[in-house]
Amino acid sequence: MITKWETKEERISKFMKISPEKKLEWLGKMHEFKLKMSSKQRKKISMKLKKLHNQT
């Protein structure tokens, strides 16, 4: 049972303790999941935006 809610500072300090490698691993897994769950149209739009972003 939760008896005390975390403050904003406590949440930030908790997430700062996570190593950069773990954060990047988590982001990679989220990216893979997003790609698997996206529709073909959504993937096409994402690729167009990525190409535009890389040109600048």
N, C-alpha and C positions, 0 to 999 in steps of 0.2 A: 504494500500500500504506500502510495506517495504521500509523505507528510510535509514535504517542502518542495516548491518549484525552483528550478534553476534560475539564477539571475543571468542577464545577458553576458556579464563578464565571466561567469562560471562556464557558460556554454562555449564562449570564445576560447578560454584557456583550455578546455577539454579538447576542442578540435585542433588547437595549436600543438598539442602533444602528439598527434598522429604524424607519423613520419611522411615525408614527401613521396617516398616510394609507394606507400600504402594508398595515399591520396590519388596518385597517378594510376595505380592498379584499379582502384574503384572507378575512376573516371573512364578508363578504358572499357571496363565491364558495362558501365552505363551506356557508353557509345555503341558497343556491340548490341546491347539489348534494344536500343532505339532503332538501329538499322534493321534488326530482325522484325520489329513490330511496325515499321513504317510502311505505308502503301507505296506502290510504284510511283504514283504522282508525287508524293511527298519526297521520295528519294531523288526524283528528277529535279525538283525545285532545289533541294539541298545541294546537289551537284552543281547546278547553275550558280548558286550563291557562292559556293566554294571557289569556282573558277573565277568569278568576278572579284572575289576577295584576294585571290592569289595574283591577279593582274595588277593590282595597285601596290 
